[in-house]
C-alpha cells in the first residue's frame, strides 16, 4: 500500500468520455484534460490547457467515469465457485450452507477482497446487501469507495448470520436506522433497509419496512422476481406476482432499488416506472443460474431508473462490470434478433451516470464540472485495443474493453489505484486473509 496522491491534480489523457448533447449519452474529447479541485470535484473537463498544477500525463490512456455496481453481496467473494452448475434453488441452498459458518472476520475478508477486485476493474461505487456494521462501513470509506449498504433482513425473527451477529430481522432494521444516523455526513456511505425478498419476508414485515422508510427517508433494497419459481411461489401464496404484491403493500411509496426483476410483467414494469423504483439489471448472474433474461428493452422504453450489477461472485464469479456492459448489450440483440434494440452507449450510461443516480450518488457518475471526480483510466496502447481511434471510444468501451485495461482509479479526487498498485488497501494482507477464510469455510461447510 502506497501513500495516496493529494487532491487538486490535473489528468491529461488521449481521450475522455463526457456527457453528450442533444440526447446522446456521451461525447468524446480528444486529447483531454480533467482538473480536480481541492474538494475532490471536477473543476474542468475539456481540451488540454496550460497549467502549473501537478499533472498526471496519461499518454496511451483514455479517461471515463468510474463504474457503478448496482447489486452485489461483496462478502460472498469468498464463495467464488461454490456451486457453478446448479439451478437457482439448489445453488441458494449450497451458498446458505456455507454462510452459516461465516464469522465477522470472514465477512471482513470477503468485503476487502471484493474491493480489491472492484477497484482494479474500475468500479468506484456499489450497492450491497449483506451483513453490515459500523466497522465494515468504515473499511469501505477508508478505502475511498462509495457504498449503498443494506443490512440484510431475512424475516422479522430470523437471525440471518448466526456466526456474525445474533440480531433478528427486526433488530437489523433498528440497527440500520442507527447506522444511517451515524454515517449521515459521510458522502461515501449510504444506508438502506435490506428485506431479502418477498419469499423470505412476510407481508407484515414489508409493511413495517415501508412505514419505516417513509418515516426516516431511508431507501430499500430488495430482490424481486429473480426466478420463475419465485413468481409461482408468491403468486400461489398471495394471489399476485411479486411486483404486484409489493405494490399492494405500498413498498413502492418508498425509494426502492430492486435487484434482478427478470420476470416482471408489462404492468409491473409500468408500476416501477410510475413510482420511480430503480432496477439493477444483472445479466451474467441471471444467465449463469439459468434464471432467464430480464427485459431490458422494455425497462428502457418505460423509462425505468436503471443500474447494472454483477450480483455476488458466488453466482457470477467476476466483479468486472465491463463484462456486464458487453453482455447486457449483445444479449438482448440476440434475443430480439435486432442489433439496434439496445445501444452500447445506453448500457455504458447505465453502468455510470444512471447507475450512480439509481443507487443514490447523483453527484458522481459522469466526467462533468461540479460532480465528484470518480474517474478511471484505461490503457489503449496494446494489441487488444488496436487500432484505436478517439471517435470510436464509446464502441471500444462497450464492446472491447476489459477490467484488465484499468490503469488508474480516482474516487472523489483521491488516487486509490495506480497501474497495479493499491494506494488505500494492503493487497497482500487482504489476499492472505481471504485465502485463509475461504479454506476454513470449505473445511467446515
C-alpha positions in Angstrom: 0.0 0.0 0.0 1.4 3.4 -1.1 0.5 6.8 0.2 -2.3 8.3 -1.9 -1.8 11.4 -4.0 -3.2 14.7 -2.9 -6.3 16.3 -4.4 -6.1 19.2 -6.9 -4.4 17.2 -9.7 -4.7 17.6 -13.4 -5.3 14.4 -15.5 -4.3 14.5 -19.2 -5.3 11.6 -21.4 -5.5 10.8 -25.1 -9.3 10.9 -25.0 -12.1 11.4 -22.5 -15.8 10.5 -22.2 -18.1 13.3 -21.1 -21.9 13.8 -21.1 -23.4 14.2 -24.5 -25.6 16.8 -26.1 -28.9 16.6 -28.0 -30.0 13.4 -26.3 -26.8 11.4 -26.8 -25.4 9.9 -23.6 -21.8 10.7 -24.4 -19.4 12.8 -26.5 -15.6 12.4 -26.8 -12.9 15.0 -26.2 -9.5 14.2 -27.6 -7.0 15.0 -26.4 -8.4 15.8 -23.0 -7.8 17.2 -19.6 -9.7 16.8 -16.3 -8.9 19.1 -13.4 -9.8 18.0 -9.9 -10.3 20.7 -7.3 -9.3 20.6 -3.6 -12.8 19.3 -2.7 -12.4 16.3 -4.9 -14.8 17.5 -7.5 -14.3 18.2 -11.2 -13.3 21.8 -11.9 -12.7 21.5 -15.6 -13.2 18.8 -18.3 -12.2 19.7 -21.8 -9.2 20.2 -24.2 -5.8 20.5 -22.5 -4.8 23.9 -21.2 -1.6 25.4 -19.8 -1.5 24.8 -16.0 1.0 25.0 -13.2 -0.8 22.4 -11.1 0.6 18.9 -10.6 -0.2 16.9 -13.7 -0.7 13.2 -14.4 0.4 12.7 -18.1 -1.7 9.6 -19.1 -0.3 9.0 -22.5 -1.8 5.9 -24.2 -4.8 6.0 -21.9 -8.4 7.2 -22.0 -10.4 8.7 -19.2 -14.1 7.9 -18.3 -16.4 7.9 -15.3 -15.9 5.2 -12.7 -18.2 2.2 -13.0 -21.2 1.7 -10.6 -22.2 -1.8 -9.5 -25.9 -1.7 -8.9 -26.2 -5.0 -7.0 -23.8 -7.3 -5.2 -23.0 -9.1 -2.0 -19.4 -8.3 -1.5 -18.7 -10.6 1.4 -19.7 -13.6 -0.7 -16.4 -13.1 -2.7 -15.2 -16.0 -0.5 -17.7 -18.3 -2.1 -16.4 -18.0 -5.7 -17.0 -21.3 -7.4 -19.1 -22.9 -4.5 -21.8 -24.1 -6.8 -21.3 -23.4 -10.5 -23.6 -25.9 -12.3 -26.9 -26.0 -10.4 -30.1 -24.0 -10.7 -31.2 -21.2 -8.5 -32.7 -23.0 -5.6 -30.0 -25.8 -5.3 -27.4 -23.0 -5.7 -29.0 -20.9 -2.9 -29.1 -23.9 -0.6 -25.4 -24.6 -1.2 -24.4 -21.0 -0.6 -26.5 -20.7 2.6 -24.8 -23.8 3.9 -21.5 -22.0 3.6 -22.9 -18.8 5.0 -24.0 -20.4 8.3 -20.3 -20.9 9.2 -19.2 -17.4 8.4 -17.7 -15.2 11.2 -17.3 -11.5 11.2 -13.6 -11.9 10.3 -14.8 -13.8 7.2 -17.2 -11.0 6.2 -14.3 -8.5 6.6 -12.1 -10.7 4.4 -14.8 -11.0 1.8 -15.6 -7.3 1.6 -11.9 -6.4 1.4 -11.3 -8.9 -1.3 -14.2 -7.6 -3.3 -12.9 -4.1 -3.0 -9.6 -5.2 -4.4 -11.3 -6.7 -7.5 -13.8 -3.8 -7.9 -11.2 -1.1 -7.7 -8.8 -2.9 -10.1 -11.5 -3.3 -12.7 -12.8 0.3 -12.5 -15.7 0.2 -10.1 -15.9 3.2 -7.8 -19.3 2.7 -6.1 -21.5 -0.3 -5.4 -24.9 -1.3 -3.9 -24.6 -4.2 -1.5 -27.0 -6.3 0.6 -25.4 -8.4 3.4 -24.3 -8.1 7.0 -23.1 -4.5 7.6 -21.9 -2.8 10.7 -20.0 0.4 11.5 -16.6 -1.2 11.2 -17.3 -2.6 7.8 -18.7 0.7 6.6 -15.5 2.4 7.8 -13.4 -0.1 5.8 -15.2 1.0 2.6 -14.9 4.7 3.5 -11.2 4.3 4.3 -10.6 2.6 1.0 -12.2 5.5 -0.7 -15.1 3.7 -2.3 -18.8 4.6 -2.2 -21.3 2.1 -1.0 -25.1 1.9 -0.7 -25.2 -0.7 2.0 -28.4 -2.6 3.1 -28.0 -4.9 6.1 -29.9 -8.0 5.1 -33.2 -8.9 6.8 -34.4 -12.5 6.1 -37.5 -12.3 8.3 -38.7 -10.5 11.4 -37.5 -13.2 13.8 -34.8 -14.7 11.7 -31.1 -14.5 12.6 -29.6 -14.3 9.2 -25.9 -14.5 10.1 -25.6 -16.5 13.3 -21.8 -16.7 13.2 -21.6 -12.9 12.8 -24.5 -11.4 14.8 -27.4 -12.7 16.9 -29.7 -9.8 15.6 -33.1 -10.8 14.3 -34.5 -9.2 11.2 -36.4 -6.6 13.3 -33.3 -5.8 15.2 -31.4 -5.4 12.0 -33.9 -2.8 10.9 -33.3 -0.8 14.1 -29.6 -1.1 13.6 -29.9 0.1 10.1 -31.5 3.3 11.3 -28.7 3.8 13.9 -26.1 3.3 11.2 -27.8 5.7 8.8 -27.7 8.4 11.6 -24.1 7.6 12.4 -22.9 7.9 8.8 -25.2 10.7 7.7 -22.4 13.1 7.0 -20.2 10.7 5.0 -20.6 11.3 1.2 -19.2 7.8 0.6 -21.7 5.9 2.7 -25.5 5.4 2.2 -27.7 3.0 4.2 -30.8 1.2 3.1 -33.2 -1.3 4.6 -32.5 -4.8 3.2 -35.5 -7.1 3.1 -34.1 -10.0 1.2 -37.1 -10.9 -1.0 -40.9 -11.3 -0.8 -40.5 -15.0 -0.4 -38.4 -14.7 2.8 -40.1 -11.6 4.2 -43.7 -11.7 5.3 -46.2 -9.0 4.3 -46.3 -7.7 7.9 -42.5 -7.1 7.8 -42.6 -5.5 4.4 -45.4 -3.1 5.6 -43.2 -2.3 8.6 -40.3 -1.5 6.4 -42.5 0.7 4.1 -43.6 2.6 7.2 -40.1 3.0 8.5 -38.8 4.1 5.1 -41.5 6.8 4.8 -40.7 8.0 8.4 -36.9 8.0 8.1 -36.3 8.6 4.4 -34.0 5.5 4.4 -34.4 3.7 1.0 -34.9 0.0 0.4 -33.0 -2.7 -1.4 -34.8 -6.0 -2.3 -34.6 -8.9 -4.7 -37.7 -9.2 -6.9 -38.8 -11.8 -9.5 -35.3 -13.3 -9.9 -36.6 -16.8 -10.9 -39.8 -18.3 -12.3 -40.1 -20.4 -9.2 -40.2 -17.3 -7.1 -43.0 -15.8 -9.2 -45.0 -19.0 -8.9 -44.4 -19.2 -5.2 -45.5 -15.7 -4.5 -48.5 -15.9 -6.8 -49.6 -19.1 -5.0 -49.2 -17.6 -1.6 -50.6 -14.1 -2.1 -52.6 -14.3 -5.4 -50.3 -11.8 -7.1 -47.0 -11.7 -8.8 -44.1 -10.3 -6.7 -44.2 -6.8 -8.2 -48.0 -6.5 -7.8 -47.7 -8.0 -4.3 -45.1 -5.4 -3.2 -47.1 -2.6 -4.8 -50.2 -3.7 -2.9 -48.2 -3.5 0.3 -47.2 0.1 -0.5 -43.5 -0.7 -0.7 -43.0 1.5 -3.8 -44.2 4.5 -1.9 -40.7 4.4 -0.5 -37.5 4.7 -2.6 -36.7 1.2 -3.8 -33.8 -0.4 -5.6 -34.9 -3.9 -6.8 -32.4 -6.5 -8.0 -33.0 -8.8 -11.0 -36.7 -8.3 -12.0 -36.2 -11.0 -14.6 -39.8 -12.0 -14.8 -41.7 -8.7 -14.4 -45.0 -8.4 -16.4 -45.7 -5.4 -18.6 -48.0 -4.0 -15.9 -45.3 -4.4 -13.2 -42.8 -2.6 -15.4 -45.2 0.3 -15.7 -45.7 0.3 -11.9 -41.9 0.5 -11.4 -41.6 3.4 -13.8 -44.6 5.3 -12.4 -43.3 5.0 -8.8 -39.7 5.8 -9.7 -38.4 2.5 -8.4 -35.0 1.5 -9.7 -33.9 -1.9 -11.1 -30.5 -3.4 -11.1 -30.1 -5.5 -14.3 -27.7 -8.4 -13.5 -27.4 -10.3 -16.8 -24.4 -12.6 -16.2 -25.7 -13.9 -12.8 -29.2 -14.4 -14.2 -27.7 -16.4 -17.2 -25.3 -18.4 -15.0 -28.1 -19.6 -12.7 -30.5 -20.3 -15.5 -33.0 -17.7 -14.2 -33.7 -16.1 -17.5 -33.2 -12.8 -19.2 -34.6 -9.6 -17.8 -36.5 -7.4 -20.4 -34.0 -4.6 -20.5 -35.5 -3.1 -23.7 -38.9 -2.9 -22.0 -37.3 -1.2 -19.0 -35.7 1.3 -21.3 -38.9 2.0 -23.2 -40.8 2.5 -20.0 -38.3 4.9 -18.6 -37.4 2.8 -15.5 -34.5 4.0 -13.5 -31.7 1.6 -14.0 -28.3 0.3 -12.7 -26.1 -2.5 -13.9 -24.9 -5.1 -11.4 -22.8 -8.2 -11.1 -24.6 -9.9 -8.2 -22.1 -11.8 -6.0 -19.2 -13.8 -7.3 -21.0 -16.9 -6.0 -23.4 -16.5 -8.9 -21.2 -14.7 -11.3 -17.5 -15.5 -10.5 -16.4 -12.0 -11.5 -16.9 -8.4 -10.4 -15.7 -7.0 -13.7 -18.5 -4.6 -14.9 -17.1 -4.4 -18.4 -18.2 -8.0 -18.9 -21.7 -6.9 -17.8 -21.7 -4.0 -20.2 -20.9 -6.1 -23.2 -23.2 -8.9 -22.2 -26.2 -6.6 -21.5 -25.9 -5.1 -24.9 -25.4 -8.1 -27.1 -27.7 -10.4 -25.1 -30.8 -8.5 -26.0 -29.8 -8.0 -29.6 -29.5 -11.8 -29.9 -32.8 -12.5 -28.1 -34.7 -10.0 -30.3 -32.7 -10.6 -33.4 -32.3 -6.8 -33.7 -28.9 -5.2 -33.4 -30.4 -1.8 -32.8 -32.6 -2.7 -29.8 -30.0 -1.9 -27.2 -27.2 0.5 -27.8 -23.8 0.1 -26.2 -23.8 3.8 -25.3 -27.0 3.4 -23.3 -25.7 0.4 -21.3 -22.4 2.3 -20.7 -24.6 5.2 -19.4 -26.5 2.8 -17.1 -23.2 1.5 -15.7 -22.0 5.0 -14.9 -24.3 8.1 -14.7 -27.7 6.4 -14.4 -26.3 3.7 -12.1 -24.9 6.4 -9.7 -28.2 8.1 -9.6 -30.1 4.8 -9.1 -28.1 3.9 -6.0 -28.2 7.3 -4.5 -25.0 9.1 -5.6 -26.2 11.6 -8.2 -23.2 13.8 -7.7 -21.0 11.1 -9.2 -21.2 9.0 -12.4 -20.0 11.5 -15.1 -17.0 13.5 -16.0 -18.7 16.8 -15.6 -17.9 20.1 -13.8 -19.2 20.1 -10.3 -19.5 16.3 -9.9 -17.3 14.2 -7.7 -14.1 13.2 -9.5 -14.9 9.4 -9.6 -12.9 8.7 -12.7 -10.8 5.9 -14.2 -8.3 5.5 -17.0 -7.9 2.6 -19.3 -4.9 1.6 -21.4 -5.4 1.8 -25.2 -1.8 1.1 -26.2 -1.9 -2.7 -26.6 -2.8 -5.2 -29.3 -6.2 -5.8 -27.9 -7.1 -2.1 -28.2 -5.6 -1.5 -31.7 -6.5 0.1 -34.0 -7.9 2.7 -31.5 -9.4 6.0 -32.7 -11.0 8.5 -30.4 -14.2 8.7 -32.4 -14.8 5.0 -31.6 -14.2 5.4 -27.9 -17.8 4.5 -26.9 -17.7 1.4 -29.1 -14.4 0.4 -27.6 -15.6 0.7 -24.0 -18.9 -1.1 -24.7 -17.5 -4.0 -26.7 -13.8 -4.4 -26.4 -12.7 -3.0 -23.0 -12.0 -5.2 -20.0 -11.3 -4.5 -16.4 -7.8 -5.7 -17.1 -7.3 -2.5 -19.0 -7.8 -0.2 -16.0 -4.7 1.7 -15.0 -5.7 4.5 -12.6 -8.7 5.0 -10.3 -9.7 8.2 -8.6 -12.6 8.5 -6.2 -13.7 11.9 -5.0 -10.4 13.0 -6.4 -8.4 10.6 -4.3 -6.0 8.4 -6.1 -6.8 4.9 -5.0 -5.2 2.7 -7.7 -2.1 3.4 -9.8 -1.1 1.0 -12.5 -1.5 -2.1 -10.4 -0.6 -0.5 -7.1 -3.3 -0.2 -4.5 -2.9 3.1 -2.7 -5.5 2.6 0.1 -5.6 -1.1 0.6 -3.0 -3.7 1.7 -3.5 -6.2 -1.1 -1.0 -8.8 0.1 -2.6 -8.9 3.6 -6.1 -9.0 2.2 -5.4 -11.9 -0.2 -3.8 -13.9 2.6 -6.7 -13.4 5.0 -9.2 -14.2 2.2 -7.5 -17.4 1.3 -7.4 -18.5 5.0 -11.1 -17.6 5.5 -12.1 -19.5 2.3 -10.2 -22.5 3.3 -11.8 -22.6 6.7 -15.3 -22.2 5.3 -14.6 -25.1 2.8 -13.5 -27.3 5.6 -16.5 -26.6 7.8 -19.3 -26.3 5.2 
